[in-house]
């Protein structure tokens, strides 16, 4: 997919259709440093809600839609900075 390094605030426009046969995510994915965080902004998903195994942290309403916010901690897993412990954040439409 498209990537930016370093990342900055930006608007991402997209169009098309997404009809997975099984699981899949249509999302924006990335990392931050300081703190080290892995994040997903899920616009649509297939058969599995990626937030279902994480801690629900709240719900926001923005740009005409509702997003559920989730967090989980990954212990000693691969990251952009090698094997680390870090939080994952999921925003699921």
PyMOL Python script that loads the backbone (N, CA, C, O; Angstrom):
from pymol import cmd

cmd.read_pdbstr("""\
ATOM      1  N   UNK A   1       0.810  -1.183   0.000  1.00  0.00           N
ATOM      2  CA  UNK A   1       0.000   0.000   0.000  1.00  0.00           C
ATOM      3  C   UNK A   1       0.854   1.247   0.000  1.00  0.00           C
ATOM      4  O   UNK A   1       2.082   1.185  -0.058  1.00  0.00           O
ATOM      5  N   UNK A   2       0.190   2.359   0.066  1.00  0.00           N
ATOM      6  CA  UNK A   2       0.840   3.670   0.085  1.00  0.00           C
ATOM      7  C   UNK A   2       1.471   3.890   1.441  1.00  0.00           C
ATOM      8  O   UNK A   2       0.895   3.515   2.462  1.00  0.00           O
ATOM      9  N   UNK A   3       2.639   4.490   1.468  1.00  0.00           N
ATOM     10  CA  UNK A   3       3.289   4.754   2.739  1.00  0.00           C
ATOM     11  C   UNK A   3       3.957   6.111   2.757  1.00  0.00           C
ATOM     12  O   UNK A   3       4.329   6.642   1.711  1.00  0.00           O
ATOM     13  N   UNK A   4       4.112   6.677   3.955  1.00  0.00           N
ATOM     14  CA  UNK A   4       4.800   7.941   4.144  1.00  0.00           C
ATOM     15  C   UNK A   4       5.770   7.786   5.297  1.00  0.00           C
ATOM     16  O   UNK A   4       5.406   7.282   6.359  1.00  0.00           O
ATOM     17  N   UNK A   5       6.998   8.214   5.091  1.00  0.00           N
ATOM     18  CA  UNK A   5       8.004   8.150   6.143  1.00  0.00           C
ATOM     19  C   UNK A   5       8.886   9.380   6.026  1.00  0.00           C
ATOM     20  O   UNK A   5       9.616   9.486   5.040  1.00  0.00           O
ATOM     21  N   UNK A   6       8.867  10.317   6.967  1.00  0.00           N
ATOM     22  CA  UNK A   6       8.048  10.233   8.177  1.00  0.00           C
ATOM     23  C   UNK A   6       6.609  10.629   7.893  1.00  0.00           C
ATOM     24  O   UNK A   6       6.317  11.335   6.928  1.00  0.00           O
ATOM     25  N   UNK A   7       5.734  10.165   8.742  1.00  0.00           N
ATOM     26  CA  UNK A   7       4.324  10.497   8.610  1.00  0.00           C
ATOM     27  C   UNK A   7       4.026  11.882   9.161  1.00  0.00           C
ATOM     28  O   UNK A   7       4.743  12.391  10.024  1.00  0.00           O
ATOM     29  N   UNK A   8       2.967  12.477   8.656  1.00  0.00           N
ATOM     30  CA  UNK A   8       2.463  13.753   9.154  1.00  0.00           C
ATOM     31  C   UNK A   8       0.947  13.682   9.108  1.00  0.00           C
ATOM     32  O   UNK A   8       0.382  12.739   8.553  1.00  0.00           O
ATOM     33  N   UNK A   9       0.287  14.674   9.689  1.00  0.00           N
ATOM     34  CA  UNK A   9      -1.165  14.736   9.590  1.00  0.00           C
ATOM     35  C   UNK A   9      -1.574  14.902   8.132  1.00  0.00           C
ATOM     36  O   UNK A   9      -0.998  15.723   7.418  1.00  0.00           O
ATOM     37  N   UNK A  10      -2.539  14.148   7.692  1.00  0.00           N
ATOM     38  CA  UNK A  10      -2.968  14.239   6.302  1.00  0.00           C
ATOM     39  C   UNK A  10      -4.374  13.670   6.146  1.00  0.00           C
ATOM     40  O   UNK A  10      -4.862  12.923   6.994  1.00  0.00           O
ATOM     41  N   UNK A  11      -5.005  14.040   5.049  1.00  0.00           N
ATOM     42  CA  UNK A  11      -6.290  13.479   4.657  1.00  0.00           C
ATOM     43  C   UNK A  11      -6.030  12.377   3.641  1.00  0.00           C
ATOM     44  O   UNK A  11      -5.268  12.565   2.692  1.00  0.00           O
ATOM     45  N   UNK A  12      -6.663  11.230   3.841  1.00  0.00           N
ATOM     46  CA  UNK A  12      -6.512  10.103   2.920  1.00  0.00           C
ATOM     47  C   UNK A  12      -7.861   9.862   2.261  1.00  0.00           C
ATOM     48  O   UNK A  12      -8.844   9.563   2.939  1.00  0.00           O
ATOM     49  N   UNK A  13      -7.908   9.992   0.947  1.00  0.00           N
ATOM     50  CA  UNK A  13      -9.129   9.733   0.190  1.00  0.00           C
ATOM     51  C   UNK A  13      -9.008   8.385  -0.509  1.00  0.00           C
ATOM     52  O   UNK A  13      -7.926   8.010  -0.962  1.00  0.00           O
ATOM     53  N   UNK A  14     -10.101   7.668  -0.596  1.00  0.00           N
ATOM     54  CA  UNK A  14     -10.094   6.375  -1.267  1.00  0.00           C
ATOM     55  C   UNK A  14     -11.467   6.111  -1.864  1.00  0.00           C
ATOM     56  O   UNK A  14     -12.446   6.760  -1.495  1.00  0.00           O
ATOM     57  N   UNK A  15     -11.538   5.173  -2.772  1.00  0.00           N
ATOM     58  CA  UNK A  15     -12.800   4.767  -3.366  1.00  0.00           C
ATOM     59  C   UNK A  15     -12.677   3.339  -3.864  1.00  0.00           C
ATOM     60  O   UNK A  15     -11.571   2.829  -4.040  1.00  0.00           O
ATOM     61  N   UNK A  16     -13.794   2.706  -4.086  1.00  0.00           N
ATOM     62  CA  UNK A  16     -13.781   1.338  -4.576  1.00  0.00           C
ATOM     63  C   UNK A  16     -14.759   0.479  -3.815  1.00  0.00           C
ATOM     64  O   UNK A  16     -15.619   0.981  -3.093  1.00  0.00           O
ATOM     65  N   UNK A  17     -14.621  -0.822  -3.983  1.00  0.00           N
ATOM     66  CA  UNK A  17     -15.479  -1.760  -3.264  1.00  0.00           C
ATOM     67  C   UNK A  17     -14.602  -2.743  -2.509  1.00  0.00           C
ATOM     68  O   UNK A  17     -13.466  -3.013  -2.899  1.00  0.00           O
ATOM     69  N   UNK A  18     -15.146  -3.272  -1.423  1.00  0.00           N
ATOM     70  CA  UNK A  18     -14.424  -4.210  -0.566  1.00  0.00           C
ATOM     71  C   UNK A  18     -15.400  -5.298  -0.171  1.00  0.00           C
ATOM     72  O   UNK A  18     -16.321  -5.052   0.608  1.00  0.00           O
ATOM     73  N   UNK A  19     -15.214  -6.487  -0.691  1.00  0.00           N
ATOM     74  CA  UNK A  19     -16.104  -7.618  -0.435  1.00  0.00           C
ATOM     75  C   UNK A  19     -15.277  -8.873  -0.194  1.00  0.00           C
ATOM     76  O   UNK A  19     -15.195  -9.734  -1.070  1.00  0.00           O
ATOM     77  N   UNK A  20     -14.658  -8.992   0.989  1.00  0.00           N
ATOM     78  CA  UNK A  20     -13.795 -10.157   1.232  1.00  0.00           C
ATOM     79  C   UNK A  20     -14.605 -11.443   1.362  1.00  0.00           C
ATOM     80  O   UNK A  20     -15.734 -11.437   1.854  1.00  0.00           O
ATOM     81  N   UNK A  21     -14.019 -12.523   0.920  1.00  0.00           N
ATOM     82  CA  UNK A  21     -14.586 -13.855   1.127  1.00  0.00           C
ATOM     83  C   UNK A  21     -13.877 -14.433   2.342  1.00  0.00           C
ATOM     84  O   UNK A  21     -12.859 -15.112   2.203  1.00  0.00           O
ATOM     85  N   UNK A  22     -14.402 -14.172   3.526  1.00  0.00           N
ATOM     86  CA  UNK A  22     -13.730 -14.539   4.772  1.00  0.00           C
ATOM     87  C   UNK A  22     -13.252 -13.288   5.471  1.00  0.00           C
ATOM     88  O   UNK A  22     -13.960 -12.282   5.507  1.00  0.00           O
ATOM     89  N   UNK A  23     -12.051 -13.343   6.029  1.00  0.00           N
ATOM     90  CA  UNK A  23     -11.558 -12.201   6.773  1.00  0.00           C
ATOM     91  C   UNK A  23     -10.709 -11.290   5.894  1.00  0.00           C
ATOM     92  O   UNK A  23     -10.081 -11.735   4.934  1.00  0.00           O
ATOM     93  N   UNK A  24     -10.705 -10.026   6.237  1.00  0.00           N
ATOM     94  CA  UNK A  24      -9.879  -9.023   5.577  1.00  0.00           C
ATOM     95  C   UNK A  24     -10.184  -7.672   6.179  1.00  0.00           C
ATOM     96  O   UNK A  24     -11.242  -7.479   6.777  1.00  0.00           O
ATOM     97  N   UNK A  25      -9.263  -6.733   6.027  1.00  0.00           N
ATOM     98  CA  UNK A  25      -9.442  -5.383   6.560  1.00  0.00           C
ATOM     99  C   UNK A  25      -9.213  -4.373   5.448  1.00  0.00           C
ATOM    100  O   UNK A  25      -8.265  -4.493   4.672  1.00  0.00           O
ATOM    101  N   UNK A  26     -10.082  -3.384   5.377  1.00  0.00           N
ATOM    102  CA  UNK A  26      -9.826  -2.181   4.596  1.00  0.00           C
ATOM    103  C   UNK A  26      -9.465  -1.129   5.624  1.00  0.00           C
ATOM    104  O   UNK A  26     -10.322  -0.671   6.380  1.00  0.00           O
ATOM    105  N   UNK A  27      -8.196  -0.742   5.654  1.00  0.00           N
ATOM    106  CA  UNK A  27      -7.762   0.093   6.775  1.00  0.00           C
ATOM    107  C   UNK A  27      -6.565   0.962   6.424  1.00  0.00           C
ATOM    108  O   UNK A  27      -5.895   0.773   5.409  1.00  0.00           O
ATOM    109  N   UNK A  28      -6.329   1.921   7.306  1.00  0.00           N
ATOM    110  CA  UNK A  28      -5.070   2.654   7.363  1.00  0.00           C
ATOM    111  C   UNK A  28      -4.285   2.020   8.496  1.00  0.00           C
ATOM    112  O   UNK A  28      -4.820   1.801   9.583  1.00  0.00           O
ATOM    113  N   UNK A  29      -3.016   1.723   8.244  1.00  0.00           N
ATOM    114  CA  UNK A  29      -2.184   1.018   9.213  1.00  0.00           C
ATOM    115  C   UNK A  29      -0.893   1.786   9.395  1.00  0.00           C
ATOM    116  O   UNK A  29      -0.345   2.329   8.436  1.00  0.00           O
ATOM    117  N   UNK A  30      -0.403   1.833  10.632  1.00  0.00           N
ATOM    118  CA  UNK A  30       0.873   2.501  10.829  1.00  0.00           C
ATOM    119  C   UNK A  30       1.447   2.327  12.214  1.00  0.00           C
ATOM    120  O   UNK A  30       0.904   1.615  13.060  1.00  0.00           O
ATOM    121  N   UNK A  31       2.565   3.001  12.418  1.00  0.00           N
ATOM    122  CA  UNK A  31       3.299   2.980  13.679  1.00  0.00           C
ATOM    123  C   UNK A  31       3.650   4.405  14.075  1.00  0.00           C
ATOM    124  O   UNK A  31       3.783   5.283  13.222  1.00  0.00           O
ATOM    125  N   UNK A  32       3.798   4.627  15.373  1.00  0.00           N
ATOM    126  CA  UNK A  32       4.402   5.850  15.883  1.00  0.00           C
ATOM    127  C   UNK A  32       5.554   5.457  16.800  1.00  0.00           C
ATOM    128  O   UNK A  32       5.633   4.334  17.296  1.00  0.00           O
ATOM    129  N   UNK A  33       6.437   6.419  17.003  1.00  0.00           N
ATOM    130  CA  UNK A  33       7.515   6.253  17.985  1.00  0.00           C
ATOM    131  C   UNK A  33       7.369   7.344  19.031  1.00  0.00           C
ATOM    132  O   UNK A  33       6.938   8.459  18.737  1.00  0.00           O
ATOM    133  N   UNK A  34       7.740   6.994  20.270  1.00  0.00           N
ATOM    134  CA  UNK A  34       7.705   7.975  21.359  1.00  0.00           C
ATOM    135  C   UNK A  34       6.311   8.402  21.743  1.00  0.00           C
ATOM    136  O   UNK A  34       6.035   9.601  21.683  1.00  0.00           O
ATOM    137  N   UNK A  35       5.413   7.525  22.130  1.00  0.00           N
ATOM    138  CA  UNK A  35       5.626   6.114  22.439  1.00  0.00           C
ATOM    139  C   UNK A  35       5.495   5.223  21.193  1.00  0.00           C
ATOM    140  O   UNK A  35       4.920   5.614  20.177  1.00  0.00           O
ATOM    141  N   UNK A  36       6.044   4.026  21.314  1.00  0.00           N
ATOM    142  CA  UNK A  36       5.931   3.030  20.252  1.00  0.00           C
ATOM    143  C   UNK A  36       4.505   2.484  20.253  1.00  0.00           C
ATOM    144  O   UNK A  36       4.077   1.863  21.226  1.00  0.00           O
ATOM    145  N   UNK A  37       3.775   2.714  19.168  1.00  0.00           N
ATOM    146  CA  UNK A  37       2.365   2.320  19.050  1.00  0.00           C
ATOM    147  C   UNK A  37       2.125   1.789  17.642  1.00  0.00           C
ATOM    148  O   UNK A  37       2.614   2.354  16.663  1.00  0.00           O
ATOM    149  N   UNK A  38       1.374   0.709  17.548  1.00  0.00           N
ATOM    150  CA  UNK A  38       0.882   0.190  16.273  1.00  0.00           C
ATOM    151  C   UNK A  38      -0.599   0.543  16.189  1.00  0.00           C
ATOM    152  O   UNK A  38      -1.339   0.315  17.145  1.00  0.00           O
ATOM    153  N   UNK A  39      -1.046   1.098  15.053  1.00  0.00           N
ATOM    154  CA  UNK A  39      -2.451   1.507  14.971  1.00  0.00           C
ATOM    155  C   UNK A  39      -3.101   1.062  13.662  1.00  0.00           C
ATOM    156  O   UNK A  39      -2.457   0.898  12.626  1.00  0.00           O
ATOM    157  N   UNK A  40      -4.408   0.878  13.773  1.00  0.00           N
ATOM    158  CA  UNK A  40      -5.251   0.510  12.641  1.00  0.00           C
ATOM    159  C   UNK A  40      -6.492   1.396  12.668  1.00  0.00           C
ATOM    160  O   UNK A  40      -7.115   1.555  13.717  1.00  0.00           O
ATOM    161  N   UNK A  41      -6.853   1.970  11.532  1.00  0.00           N
ATOM    162  CA  UNK A  41      -8.136   2.653  11.363  1.00  0.00           C
ATOM    163  C   UNK A  41      -8.907   1.801  10.362  1.00  0.00           C
ATOM    164  O   UNK A  41      -8.678   1.875   9.155  1.00  0.00           O
ATOM    165  N   UNK A  42      -9.824   0.992  10.884  1.00  0.00           N
ATOM    166  CA  UNK A  42     -10.542  -0.005  10.085  1.00  0.00           C
ATOM    167  C   UNK A  42     -11.827   0.619   9.541  1.00  0.00           C
ATOM    168  O   UNK A  42     -12.716   0.992  10.306  1.00  0.00           O
ATOM    169  N   UNK A  43     -11.915   0.728   8.230  1.00  0.00           N
ATOM    170  CA  UNK A  43     -13.122   1.251   7.600  1.00  0.00           C
ATOM    171  C   UNK A  43     -14.137   0.147   7.334  1.00  0.00           C
ATOM    172  O   UNK A  43     -15.343   0.391   7.346  1.00  0.00           O
ATOM    173  N   UNK A  44     -13.651  -1.060   7.095  1.00  0.00           N
ATOM    174  CA  UNK A  44     -14.530  -2.202   6.846  1.00  0.00           C
ATOM    175  C   UNK A  44     -13.731  -3.471   7.111  1.00  0.00           C
ATOM    176  O   UNK A  44     -12.510  -3.491   6.961  1.00  0.00           O
ATOM    177  N   UNK A  45     -14.430  -4.526   7.505  1.00  0.00           N
ATOM    178  CA  UNK A  45     -13.756  -5.801   7.742  1.00  0.00           C
ATOM    179  C   UNK A  45     -14.657  -6.941   7.299  1.00  0.00           C
ATOM    180  O   UNK A  45     -15.856  -6.760   7.088  1.00  0.00           O
ATOM    181  N   UNK A  46     -14.061  -8.114   7.163  1.00  0.00           N
ATOM    182  CA  UNK A  46     -14.791  -9.290   6.701  1.00  0.00           C
ATOM    183  C   UNK A  46     -15.481 -10.016   7.832  1.00  0.00           C
ATOM    184  O   UNK A  46     -16.315  -9.435   8.527  1.00  0.00           O
ATOM    185  N   UNK A  47     -15.143 -11.276   8.027  1.00  0.00           N
ATOM    186  CA  UNK A  47     -15.865 -12.131   8.966  1.00  0.00           C
ATOM    187  C   UNK A  47     -15.420 -11.975  10.420  1.00  0.00           C
ATOM    188  O   UNK A  47     -16.079 -12.500  11.317  1.00  0.00           O
ATOM    189  N   UNK A  48     -14.326 -11.269  10.672  1.00  0.00           N
ATOM    190  CA  UNK A  48     -13.792 -11.175  12.034  1.00  0.00           C
ATOM    191  C   UNK A  48     -13.574  -9.718  12.416  1.00  0.00           C
ATOM    192  O   UNK A  48     -12.831  -9.003  11.744  1.00  0.00           O
ATOM    193  N   UNK A  49     -14.222  -9.274  13.499  1.00  0.00           N
ATOM    194  CA  UNK A  49     -14.016  -7.920  14.013  1.00  0.00           C
ATOM    195  C   UNK A  49     -12.665  -7.883  14.720  1.00  0.00           C
ATOM    196  O   UNK A  49     -12.495  -8.555  15.737  1.00  0.00           O
ATOM    197  N   UNK A  50     -11.707  -7.125  14.216  1.00  0.00           N
ATOM    198  CA  UNK A  50     -10.372  -7.133  14.807  1.00  0.00           C
ATOM    199  C   UNK A  50     -10.319  -6.587  16.228  1.00  0.00           C
ATOM    200  O   UNK A  50      -9.340  -6.826  16.935  1.00  0.00           O
ATOM    201  N   UNK A  51     -11.330  -5.870  16.659  1.00  0.00           N
ATOM    202  CA  UNK A  51     -11.345  -5.361  18.022  1.00  0.00           C
ATOM    203  C   UNK A  51     -11.922  -6.331  19.034  1.00  0.00           C
ATOM    204  O   UNK A  51     -11.899  -6.053  20.233  1.00  0.00           O
ATOM    205  N   UNK A  52     -12.434  -7.448  18.585  1.00  0.00           N
ATOM    206  CA  UNK A  52     -13.178  -8.341  19.477  1.00  0.00           C
ATOM    207  C   UNK A  52     -12.331  -8.955  20.585  1.00  0.00           C
ATOM    208  O   UNK A  52     -12.878  -9.360  21.612  1.00  0.00           O
ATOM    209  N   UNK A  53     -11.024  -9.037  20.412  1.00  0.00           N
ATOM    210  CA  UNK A  53     -10.161  -9.609  21.450  1.00  0.00           C
ATOM    211  C   UNK A  53      -9.406  -8.535  22.229  1.00  0.00           C
ATOM    212  O   UNK A  53      -8.535  -8.855  23.039  1.00  0.00           O
ATOM    213  N   UNK A  54      -9.731  -7.270  21.993  1.00  0.00           N
ATOM    214  CA  UNK A  54      -9.047  -6.162  22.661  1.00  0.00           C
ATOM    215  C   UNK A  54      -9.991  -5.495  23.659  1.00  0.00           C
ATOM    216  O   UNK A  54     -11.180  -5.807  23.707  1.00  0.00           O
ATOM    217  N   UNK A  55      -9.451  -4.582  24.447  1.00  0.00           N
ATOM    218  CA  UNK A  55     -10.241  -3.862  25.451  1.00  0.00           C
ATOM    219  C   UNK A  55     -10.953  -2.687  24.788  1.00  0.00           C
ATOM    220  O   UNK A  55     -10.313  -1.836  24.170  1.00  0.00           O
ATOM    221  N   UNK A  56     -12.283  -2.643  24.920  1.00  0.00           N
ATOM    222  CA  UNK A  56     -13.059  -1.535  24.363  1.00  0.00           C
ATOM    223  C   UNK A  56     -12.810  -0.295  25.199  1.00  0.00           C
ATOM    224  O   UNK A  56     -13.013  -0.313  26.413  1.00  0.00           O
ATOM    225  N   UNK A  57     -12.367   0.793  24.558  1.00  0.00           N
ATOM    226  CA  UNK A  57     -12.006   2.011  25.283  1.00  0.00           C
ATOM    227  C   UNK A  57     -13.002   3.142  25.084  1.00  0.00           C
ATOM    228  O   UNK A  57     -12.915   4.165  25.763  1.00  0.00           O
ATOM    229  N   UNK A  58     -13.947   2.977  24.166  1.00  0.00           N
ATOM    230  CA  UNK A  58     -14.933   4.027  23.955  1.00  0.00           C
ATOM    231  C   UNK A  58     -15.452   4.007  22.534  1.00  0.00           C
ATOM    232  O   UNK A  58     -15.081   3.160  21.722  1.00  0.00           O
ATOM    233  N   UNK A  59     -16.322   4.965  22.256  1.00  0.00           N
ATOM    234  CA  UNK A  59     -16.926   5.113  20.941  1.00  0.00           C
ATOM    235  C   UNK A  59     -16.886   6.584  20.567  1.00  0.00           C
ATOM    236  O   UNK A  59     -17.149   7.446  21.406  1.00  0.00           O
ATOM    237  N   UNK A  60     -16.560   6.878  19.317  1.00  0.00           N
ATOM    238  CA  UNK A  60     -16.573   8.260  18.840  1.00  0.00           C
ATOM    239  C   UNK A  60     -17.451   8.344  17.599  1.00  0.00           C
ATOM    240  O   UNK A  60     -17.595   7.380  16.848  1.00  0.00           O
ATOM    241  N   UNK A  61     -18.032   9.519  17.406  1.00  0.00           N
ATOM    242  CA  UNK A  61     -18.826   9.803  16.223  1.00  0.00           C
ATOM    243  C   UNK A  61     -18.114  10.916  15.472  1.00  0.00           C
ATOM    244  O   UNK A  61     -17.940  12.011  16.006  1.00  0.00           O
ATOM    245  N   UNK A  62     -17.701  10.647  14.238  1.00  0.00           N
ATOM    246  CA  UNK A  62     -16.993  11.654  13.454  1.00  0.00           C
ATOM    247  C   UNK A  62     -17.286  11.470  11.974  1.00  0.00           C
ATOM    248  O   UNK A  62     -17.442  10.346  11.497  1.00  0.00           O
ATOM    249  N   UNK A  63     -17.358  12.568  11.263  1.00  0.00           N
ATOM    250  CA  UNK A  63     -17.565  12.545   9.813  1.00  0.00           C
ATOM    251  C   UNK A  63     -18.751  11.682   9.408  1.00  0.00           C
ATOM    252  O   UNK A  63     -18.715  11.008   8.379  1.00  0.00           O
ATOM    253  N   UNK A  64     -19.813  11.706  10.229  1.00  0.00           N
ATOM    254  CA  UNK A  64     -21.034  10.994   9.885  1.00  0.00           C
ATOM    255  C   UNK A  64     -21.045   9.517  10.194  1.00  0.00           C
ATOM    256  O   UNK A  64     -21.965   8.813   9.776  1.00  0.00           O
ATOM    257  N   UNK A  65     -20.040   9.017  10.923  1.00  0.00           N
ATOM    258  CA  UNK A  65     -20.000   7.596  11.251  1.00  0.00           C
ATOM    259  C   UNK A  65     -19.516   7.362  12.669  1.00  0.00           C
ATOM    260  O   UNK A  65     -18.928   8.240  13.301  1.00  0.00           O
ATOM    261  N   UNK A  66     -19.776   6.158  13.152  1.00  0.00           N
ATOM    262  CA  UNK A  66     -19.389   5.766  14.504  1.00  0.00           C
ATOM    263  C   UNK A  66     -18.208   4.807  14.436  1.00  0.00           C
ATOM    264  O   UNK A  66     -18.176   3.894  13.610  1.00  0.00           O
ATOM    265  N   UNK A  67     -17.242   5.028  15.316  1.00  0.00           N
ATOM    266  CA  UNK A  67     -16.066   4.165  15.416  1.00  0.00           C
ATOM    267  C   UNK A  67     -15.931   3.680  16.850  1.00  0.00           C
ATOM    268  O   UNK A  67     -16.007   4.473  17.788  1.00  0.00           O
ATOM    269  N   UNK A  68     -15.730   2.383  17.021  1.00  0.00           N
ATOM    270  CA  UNK A  68     -15.410   1.820  18.331  1.00  0.00           C
ATOM    271  C   UNK A  68     -13.898   1.785  18.468  1.00  0.00           C
ATOM    272  O   UNK A  68     -13.185   1.413  17.536  1.00  0.00           O
ATOM    273  N   UNK A  69     -13.414   2.180  19.649  1.00  0.00           N
ATOM    274  CA  UNK A  69     -11.982   2.272  19.910  1.00  0.00           C
ATOM    275  C   UNK A  69     -11.551   1.152  20.841  1.00  0.00           C
ATOM    276  O   UNK A  69     -12.181   0.912  21.871  1.00  0.00           O
ATOM    277  N   UNK A  70     -10.477   0.469  20.475  1.00  0.00           N
ATOM    278  CA  UNK A  70      -9.980  -0.672  21.238  1.00  0.00           C
ATOM    279  C   UNK A  70      -8.479  -0.528  21.467  1.00  0.00           C
ATOM    280  O   UNK A  70      -7.784   0.143  20.704  1.00  0.00           O
ATOM    281  N   UNK A  71      -7.993  -1.167  22.524  1.00  0.00           N
ATOM    282  CA  UNK A  71      -6.574  -1.192  22.812  1.00  0.00           C
ATOM    283  C   UNK A  71      -6.176  -2.572  23.303  1.00  0.00           C
ATOM    284  O   UNK A  71      -6.924  -3.223  24.033  1.00  0.00           O
ATOM    285  N   UNK A  72      -5.006  -3.008  22.902  1.00  0.00           N
ATOM    286  CA  UNK A  72      -4.420  -4.226  23.452  1.00  0.00           C
ATOM    287  C   UNK A  72      -2.917  -4.000  23.577  1.00  0.00           C
ATOM    288  O   UNK A  72      -2.346  -3.156  22.887  1.00  0.00           O
ATOM    289  N   UNK A  73      -2.291  -4.756  24.455  1.00  0.00           N
ATOM    290  CA  UNK A  73      -0.847  -4.673  24.639  1.00  0.00           C
ATOM    291  C   UNK A  73      -0.205  -5.913  24.056  1.00  0.00           C
ATOM    292  O   UNK A  73      -0.634  -7.034  24.330  1.00  0.00           O
ATOM    293  N   UNK A  74       0.822  -5.708  23.252  1.00  0.00           N
ATOM    294  CA  UNK A  74       1.587  -6.799  22.651  1.00  0.00           C
ATOM    295  C   UNK A  74       2.901  -6.900  23.411  1.00  0.00           C
ATOM    296  O   UNK A  74       3.656  -5.931  23.497  1.00  0.00           O
ATOM    297  N   UNK A  75       3.164  -8.069  23.955  1.00  0.00           N
ATOM    298  CA  UNK A  75       4.353  -8.280  24.775  1.00  0.00           C
ATOM    299  C   UNK A  75       5.450  -8.956  23.959  1.00  0.00           C
ATOM    300  O   UNK A  75       5.263 -10.043  23.412  1.00  0.00           O
ATOM    301  N   UNK A  76       6.594  -8.286  23.892  1.00  0.00           N
ATOM    302  CA  UNK A  76       7.785  -8.833  23.229  1.00  0.00           C
ATOM    303  C   UNK A  76       7.455  -9.410  21.849  1.00  0.00           C
ATOM    304  O   UNK A  76       7.660 -10.592  21.573  1.00  0.00           O
ATOM    305  N   UNK A  77       6.935  -8.521  20.999  1.00  0.00           N
ATOM    306  CA  UNK A  77       6.561  -8.888  19.632  1.00  0.00           C
ATOM    307  C   UNK A  77       7.363  -8.054  18.634  1.00  0.00           C
ATOM    308  O   UNK A  77       7.865  -6.987  18.989  1.00  0.00           O
ATOM    309  N   UNK A  78       7.490  -8.519  17.403  1.00  0.00           N
ATOM    310  CA  UNK A  78       8.200  -7.738  16.387  1.00  0.00           C
ATOM    311  C   UNK A  78       7.544  -6.372  16.169  1.00  0.00           C
ATOM    312  O   UNK A  78       6.319  -6.253  16.163  1.00  0.00           O
ATOM    313  N   UNK A  79       8.366  -5.359  15.993  1.00  0.00           N
ATOM    314  CA  UNK A  79       7.882  -3.997  15.764  1.00  0.00           C
ATOM    315  C   UNK A  79       8.839  -3.289  14.815  1.00  0.00           C
ATOM    316  O   UNK A  79       9.809  -3.887  14.348  1.00  0.00           O
ATOM    317  N   UNK A  80       8.573  -2.028  14.531  1.00  0.00           N
ATOM    318  CA  UNK A  80       9.484  -1.245  13.701  1.00  0.00           C
ATOM    319  C   UNK A  80      10.802  -0.983  14.406  1.00  0.00           C
ATOM    320  O   UNK A  80      11.766  -0.562  13.765  1.00  0.00           O
ATOM    321  N   UNK A  81      10.869  -1.223  15.712  1.00  0.00           N
ATOM    322  CA  UNK A  81      12.091  -1.048  16.494  1.00  0.00           C
ATOM    323  C   UNK A  81      12.601  -2.369  17.053  1.00  0.00           C
ATOM    324  O   UNK A  81      13.200  -2.393  18.128  1.00  0.00           O
ATOM    325  N   UNK A  82      12.373  -3.462  16.344  1.00  0.00           N
ATOM    326  CA  UNK A  82      12.795  -4.769  16.825  1.00  0.00           C
ATOM    327  C   UNK A  82      11.760  -5.350  17.777  1.00  0.00           C
ATOM    328  O   UNK A  82      10.626  -4.874  17.829  1.00  0.00           O
ATOM    329  N   UNK A  83      12.138  -6.363  18.519  1.00  0.00           N
ATOM    330  CA  UNK A  83      11.217  -7.014  19.456  1.00  0.00           C
ATOM    331  C   UNK A  83      11.008  -6.092  20.654  1.00  0.00           C
ATOM    332  O   UNK A  83      11.957  -5.730  21.350  1.00  0.00           O
ATOM    333  N   UNK A  84       9.753  -5.721  20.880  1.00  0.00           N
ATOM    334  CA  UNK A  84       9.399  -4.753  21.922  1.00  0.00           C
ATOM    335  C   UNK A  84       8.036  -5.102  22.512  1.00  0.00           C
ATOM    336  O   UNK A  84       7.299  -5.922  21.964  1.00  0.00           O
ATOM    337  N   UNK A  85       7.713  -4.469  23.637  1.00  0.00           N
ATOM    338  CA  UNK A  85       6.355  -4.456  24.180  1.00  0.00           C
ATOM    339  C   UNK A  85       5.743  -3.109  23.804  1.00  0.00           C
ATOM    340  O   UNK A  85       6.369  -2.067  24.002  1.00  0.00           O
ATOM    341  N   UNK A  86       4.528  -3.124  23.264  1.00  0.00           N
ATOM    342  CA  UNK A  86       3.897  -1.892  22.780  1.00  0.00           C
ATOM    343  C   UNK A  86       2.381  -2.058  22.796  1.00  0.00           C
ATOM    344  O   UNK A  86       1.870  -3.175  22.869  1.00  0.00           O
ATOM    345  N   UNK A  87       1.674  -0.938  22.728  1.00  0.00           N
ATOM    346  CA  UNK A  87       0.215  -0.956  22.629  1.00  0.00           C
ATOM    347  C   UNK A  87      -0.207  -0.937  21.166  1.00  0.00           C
ATOM    348  O   UNK A  87       0.427  -0.312  20.317  1.00  0.00           O
ATOM    349  N   UNK A  88      -1.304  -1.647  20.905  1.00  0.00           N
ATOM    350  CA  UNK A  88      -1.993  -1.602  19.618  1.00  0.00           C
ATOM    351  C   UNK A  88      -3.296  -0.850  19.835  1.00  0.00           C
ATOM    352  O   UNK A  88      -3.989  -1.076  20.828  1.00  0.00           O
ATOM    353  N   UNK A  89      -3.632   0.043  18.913  1.00  0.00           N
ATOM    354  CA  UNK A  89      -4.907   0.750  18.958  1.00  0.00           C
ATOM    355  C   UNK A  89      -5.671   0.453  17.677  1.00  0.00           C
ATOM    356  O   UNK A  89      -5.117   0.469  16.578  1.00  0.00           O
ATOM    357  N   UNK A  90      -6.956   0.184  17.852  1.00  0.00           N
ATOM    358  CA  UNK A  90      -7.846  -0.143  16.746  1.00  0.00           C
ATOM    359  C   UNK A  90      -9.022   0.827  16.777  1.00  0.00           C
ATOM    360  O   UNK A  90      -9.674   0.976  17.810  1.00  0.00           O
ATOM    361  N   UNK A  91      -9.293   1.479  15.669  1.00  0.00           N
ATOM    362  CA  UNK A  91     -10.490   2.283  15.497  1.00  0.00           C
ATOM    363  C   UNK A  91     -11.323   1.561  14.444  1.00  0.00           C
ATOM    364  O   UNK A  91     -10.918   1.476  13.285  1.00  0.00           O
ATOM    365  N   UNK A  92     -12.486   1.038  14.841  1.00  0.00           N
ATOM    366  CA  UNK A  92     -13.248   0.131  13.974  1.00  0.00           C
ATOM    367  C   UNK A  92     -14.603   0.741  13.648  1.00  0.00           C
ATOM    368  O   UNK A  92     -15.413   1.000  14.538  1.00  0.00           O
ATOM    369  N   UNK A  93     -14.833   0.963  12.375  1.00  0.00           N
ATOM    370  CA  UNK A  93     -16.102   1.530  11.904  1.00  0.00           C
ATOM    371  C   UNK A  93     -17.160   0.451  11.823  1.00  0.00           C
ATOM    372  O   UNK A  93     -18.298   0.730  11.447  1.00  0.00           O
TER     373      UNK A  93
END
""", "prot")
cmd.dss("prot")
cmd.show_as("cartoon", "prot")
cmd.util.cbc("prot")
cmd.orient("prot")
